[in-house]
């Protein structure tokens, strides 16, 4: 049989090409696993991420850094190394920021889902979260092996059942550290005692609760029984500067002040009850009955002794003591005392009621959390109407749930809406961040009126959520907290 040379030549060429192709190095197959992972931390509004507090310190000396709210961070001396483990010397910069409520968590972009791979999983409810970093010459510094930082975080949550966790940024998972217990912030307790001691006993000028009995007795005390010439109008104006009123009534009783008996008519009194002093007291008389300490019951009788009433009062000081200083000096003393009191009171208000502590071996993000209880959630198909048109190439905005505690944030992307876990929470709230930094919510009173019993009876429950835009342009975290938190 005669062979066609051109056909044979073509076959040989194809075989050569096949051999050469098989000898080429294999190109890696591009799979989902080979694609870059999305960032672990995704702030929804990058410009509103909380700024770090920064503190420079000498590495050889270590650092104790205390904040006004009760947070304290201790870094041991000579505890920093570079990424190769070489000891660092000189100056370092410690960076710290904390998060305490759902809005803080939302703006941080830090994931709050937990899964230990052993069956324990869910969404975290925080009692306080913080991020701690160290830099030397602009590069990350690390803790030397075996060294630990002592961190005490201010917290407003004293409940039990919380644990401490560390966010492993390599495994992209929260790691359980240990059970955590809140402790009372003793700094605040001690400062509260100081504030109470600094609180001025009385305002100045005296308010309408303070009074004396007899106008003429006041004149005698003011002029030290030497009032020959005086202007009645000017005198009453001067008494007005002290803020002292009088009843134009008399008393012949004696009362005890600082262990000595003195005339009741020469004392400054403070009315303790809301009962008004009757107008018929003028030219009447008063009797005083001690009820303990400087507290008295004052019986007021009219001129004819045909009517009477009882008023609870407190003995403040002798009138002569009040007149020792001019009104201007009393005012200056009060203002100075009040300013000192307010300064310490404001400092106390910044302090949290509790603290939560841990020893940390690494810089990074830590959290005091417990796993939210979501057993009662009703699974339904959710439809969200945002009352706005979206670009067809852009997916619907994520929906977030904030429970009544206001310390948890659960994210629900669009692909989860067909199996949406709705919590029976009268004070719960759903919200979304819309394009243009707008915020739409489904909150009270609508949320509290959802008929869960009726929905549970449905074979395939469905619910339509009409979201209402409550914020057209977020300017600051404070704007968002005002719109979302109670």
PELIN-V877628 format. One record per residue. N is the residue number from 1. RES is the residue in three letters. SS is DSSP state (H for helix, E for strand, - for the rest). D_FIRST is the distance of its C-alpha to the first C-alpha in whole Angstrom. Layout:
n,res,ss,d_first
N,RES,SS,D_FIRST
N,RES,SS,D_FIRST
//
This chain:
n,res,ss,d_first
1,UNK,-,0
2,UNK,-,4
3,UNK,-,6
4,UNK,-,10
5,UNK,H,12
6,UNK,H,15
7,UNK,H,14
8,UNK,H,14
9,UNK,H,17
10,UNK,H,19
11,UNK,H,18
12,UNK,H,19
13,UNK,H,22
14,UNK,H,23
15,UNK,H,23
16,UNK,H,25
17,UNK,H,28
18,UNK,H,28
19,UNK,H,29
20,UNK,H,31
21,UNK,H,33
22,UNK,H,33
23,UNK,-,35
24,UNK,-,38
25,UNK,-,41
26,UNK,-,42
27,UNK,-,44
28,UNK,-,47
29,UNK,-,47
30,UNK,-,50
31,UNK,-,52
32,UNK,H,55
33,UNK,H,56
34,UNK,H,55
35,UNK,-,57
36,UNK,-,61
37,UNK,-,64
38,UNK,-,66
39,UNK,-,70
40,UNK,-,72
41,UNK,-,75
42,UNK,-,75
43,UNK,-,78
44,UNK,-,78
45,UNK,-,80
46,UNK,H,80
47,UNK,H,83
48,UNK,H,85
49,UNK,-,84
50,UNK,-,87
51,UNK,-,88
52,UNK,-,88
53,UNK,E,92
54,UNK,E,92
55,UNK,E,94
56,UNK,E,94
57,UNK,E,95
58,UNK,E,95
59,UNK,-,93
60,UNK,-,95
61,UNK,-,98
62,UNK,-,96
63,UNK,E,97
64,UNK,E,99
65,UNK,E,98
66,UNK,E,100
67,UNK,-,100
68,UNK,-,102
69,UNK,-,101
70,UNK,-,101
71,UNK,-,97
72,UNK,E,98
73,UNK,E,95
74,UNK,E,95
75,UNK,E,93
76,UNK,-,94
77,UNK,-,95
78,UNK,-,92
79,UNK,-,89
80,UNK,E,87
81,UNK,E,84
82,UNK,-,80
83,UNK,-,77
84,UNK,-,76
85,UNK,-,80
86,UNK,-,82
87,UNK,E,86
88,UNK,-,87
89,UNK,-,90
90,UNK,-,92
91,UNK,E,92
92,UNK,E,90
93,UNK,E,90
94,UNK,E,90
95,UNK,E,88
96,UNK,E,89
97,UNK,E,89
98,UNK,E,90
99,UNK,E,89
100,UNK,-,91
101,UNK,-,90
102,UNK,H,87
103,UNK,H,87
104,UNK,H,87
105,UNK,H,84
106,UNK,H,82
107,UNK,H,83
108,UNK,H,82
109,UNK,-,78
110,UNK,-,79
111,UNK,-,77
112,UNK,-,79
113,UNK,E,76
114,UNK,E,77
115,UNK,E,74
116,UNK,-,75
117,UNK,-,71
118,UNK,-,74
119,UNK,-,75
120,UNK,-,77
121,UNK,E,77
122,UNK,E,78
123,UNK,E,80
124,UNK,E,83
125,UNK,E,86
126,UNK,E,88
127,UNK,E,91
128,UNK,E,90
129,UNK,E,87
130,UNK,E,87
131,UNK,E,85
132,UNK,E,86
133,UNK,E,84
134,UNK,E,85
135,UNK,E,85
136,UNK,E,85
137,UNK,-,85
138,UNK,-,83
139,UNK,E,80
140,UNK,E,80
141,UNK,-,82
142,UNK,E,82
143,UNK,E,84
144,UNK,-,85
145,UNK,-,83
146,UNK,-,86
147,UNK,-,88
148,UNK,-,89
149,UNK,E,91
150,UNK,E,93
151,UNK,E,93
152,UNK,E,96
153,UNK,E,94
154,UNK,E,97
155,UNK,E,96
156,UNK,-,98
157,UNK,-,96
158,UNK,-,98
159,UNK,-,97
160,UNK,-,95
161,UNK,-,91
162,UNK,E,90
163,UNK,E,88
164,UNK,E,87
165,UNK,E,83
166,UNK,E,81
167,UNK,E,78
168,UNK,E,75
169,UNK,-,73
170,UNK,-,70
171,UNK,-,70
172,UNK,-,71
173,UNK,E,73
174,UNK,E,77
175,UNK,E,78
176,UNK,E,81
177,UNK,E,84
178,UNK,E,87
179,UNK,E,89
180,UNK,E,92
181,UNK,-,95
182,UNK,-,97
183,UNK,E,101
184,UNK,E,104
185,UNK,-,104
186,UNK,H,107
187,UNK,H,107
188,UNK,H,108
189,UNK,H,110
190,UNK,H,112
191,UNK,H,112
192,UNK,H,113
193,UNK,H,116
194,UNK,H,117
195,UNK,H,117
196,UNK,H,119
197,UNK,H,122
198,UNK,H,121
199,UNK,-,121
200,UNK,-,125
201,UNK,-,127
202,UNK,-,128
203,UNK,-,127
204,UNK,-,129
205,UNK,-,131
206,UNK,-,132
207,UNK,-,131
208,UNK,-,133
209,UNK,-,132
210,UNK,E,135
211,UNK,E,139
212,UNK,E,142
213,UNK,-,145
214,UNK,-,148
215,UNK,H,148
216,UNK,H,151
217,UNK,H,150
218,UNK,H,147
219,UNK,H,150
220,UNK,H,152
221,UNK,H,149
222,UNK,H,147
223,UNK,H,151
224,UNK,-,152
225,UNK,-,155
226,UNK,-,156
227,UNK,-,155
228,UNK,-,158
229,UNK,-,156
230,UNK,-,153
231,UNK,-,151
232,UNK,H,150
233,UNK,H,147
234,UNK,H,145
235,UNK,H,146
236,UNK,H,144
237,UNK,H,141
238,UNK,H,141
239,UNK,H,141
240,UNK,H,138
241,UNK,H,136
242,UNK,H,136
243,UNK,-,135
244,UNK,-,138
245,UNK,E,139
246,UNK,E,142
247,UNK,-,144
248,UNK,-,148
249,UNK,-,148
250,UNK,E,151
251,UNK,-,150
252,UNK,-,153
253,UNK,-,150
254,UNK,E,149
255,UNK,E,146
256,UNK,E,144
257,UNK,E,142
258,UNK,-,141
259,UNK,-,144
260,UNK,E,147
261,UNK,E,148
262,UNK,E,148
263,UNK,E,149
264,UNK,H,147
265,UNK,H,148
266,UNK,H,147
267,UNK,E,143
268,UNK,E,140
269,UNK,E,138
270,UNK,E,135
271,UNK,E,134
272,UNK,-,131
273,UNK,-,131
274,UNK,-,130
275,UNK,-,133
276,UNK,-,135
277,UNK,-,139
278,UNK,-,141
279,UNK,H,143
280,UNK,H,146
281,UNK,H,146
282,UNK,-,148
283,UNK,-,151
284,UNK,-,150
285,UNK,E,150
286,UNK,E,147
287,UNK,E,147
288,UNK,E,145
289,UNK,E,144
290,UNK,E,141
291,UNK,E,138
292,UNK,E,137
293,UNK,-,136
294,UNK,-,137
295,UNK,E,136
296,UNK,E,139
297,UNK,E,140
298,UNK,E,142
299,UNK,E,144
300,UNK,E,145
301,UNK,E,148
302,UNK,-,150
303,UNK,-,153
304,UNK,-,155
305,UNK,-,153
306,UNK,-,152
307,UNK,-,148
308,UNK,E,146
309,UNK,E,142
310,UNK,E,140
311,UNK,E,138
312,UNK,E,136
313,UNK,E,136
314,UNK,E,135
315,UNK,E,138
316,UNK,E,136
317,UNK,E,139
318,UNK,E,142
319,UNK,H,143
320,UNK,H,144
321,UNK,H,141
322,UNK,H,139
323,UNK,H,142
324,UNK,-,142
325,UNK,-,139
326,UNK,-,139
327,UNK,H,136
328,UNK,H,134
329,UNK,H,134
330,UNK,H,133
331,UNK,H,130
332,UNK,H,129
333,UNK,H,129
334,UNK,H,127
335,UNK,H,124
336,UNK,H,124
337,UNK,H,123
338,UNK,H,121
339,UNK,H,119
340,UNK,H,118
341,UNK,H,118
342,UNK,H,115
343,UNK,H,113
344,UNK,H,113
345,UNK,H,112
346,UNK,H,110
347,UNK,H,108
348,UNK,H,109
349,UNK,H,107
350,UNK,H,104
351,UNK,-,103
352,UNK,-,101
353,UNK,-,103
354,UNK,E,100
355,UNK,E,98
356,UNK,E,95
357,UNK,E,94
358,UNK,E,91
359,UNK,E,90
360,UNK,E,87
361,UNK,-,85
362,UNK,-,83
363,UNK,-,83
364,UNK,E,81
365,UNK,E,82
366,UNK,E,84
367,UNK,E,85
368,UNK,E,88
369,UNK,E,87
370,UNK,E,86
371,UNK,E,84
372,UNK,-,85
373,UNK,-,85
374,UNK,-,83
375,UNK,-,83
376,UNK,-,85
377,UNK,-,82
378,UNK,E,81
379,UNK,E,77
380,UNK,E,77
381,UNK,E,75
382,UNK,E,76
383,UNK,E,76
384,UNK,E,78
385,UNK,E,79
386,UNK,-,80
387,UNK,-,82
388,UNK,-,79
389,UNK,-,76
390,UNK,-,73
391,UNK,-,70
392,UNK,-,67
393,UNK,-,65
394,UNK,-,68
395,UNK,-,69
396,UNK,-,72
397,UNK,-,74
398,UNK,-,75
399,UNK,E,78
400,UNK,E,80
401,UNK,E,83
402,UNK,E,86
403,UNK,-,88
404,UNK,-,92
405,UNK,-,92
406,UNK,-,91
407,UNK,-,89
408,UNK,E,86
409,UNK,-,83
410,UNK,E,80
411,UNK,E,77
412,UNK,E,75
413,UNK,-,72
414,UNK,H,71
415,UNK,H,68
416,UNK,H,71
417,UNK,H,73
418,UNK,H,71
419,UNK,H,73
420,UNK,E,76
421,UNK,E,78
422,UNK,E,82
423,UNK,-,85
424,UNK,-,88
425,UNK,-,90
426,UNK,-,93
427,UNK,-,93
428,UNK,-,89
429,UNK,E,88
430,UNK,E,84
431,UNK,E,83
432,UNK,E,81
433,UNK,E,80
434,UNK,E,79
435,UNK,-,78
436,UNK,-,81
437,UNK,-,83
438,UNK,E,84
439,UNK,E,85
440,UNK,E,84
441,UNK,E,86
442,UNK,E,87
443,UNK,-,90
444,UNK,-,93
445,UNK,-,95
446,UNK,-,91
447,UNK,H,90
448,UNK,H,93
449,UNK,H,92
450,UNK,-,89
451,UNK,-,89
452,UNK,H,87
453,UNK,H,89
454,UNK,H,87
455,UNK,H,84
456,UNK,H,84
457,UNK,-,84
458,UNK,-,81
459,UNK,-,78
460,UNK,-,76
461,UNK,-,78
462,UNK,E,78
463,UNK,E,80
464,UNK,E,81
465,UNK,E,82
466,UNK,E,84
467,UNK,-,84
468,UNK,E,87
469,UNK,E,87
470,UNK,E,90
471,UNK,E,89
472,UNK,-,88
473,UNK,-,87
474,UNK,-,88
475,UNK,-,90
476,UNK,-,90
477,UNK,H,90
478,UNK,H,94
479,UNK,H,92
480,UNK,H,90
481,UNK,H,92
482,UNK,H,95
483,UNK,H,92
484,UNK,H,91
485,UNK,-,93
486,UNK,-,96
//
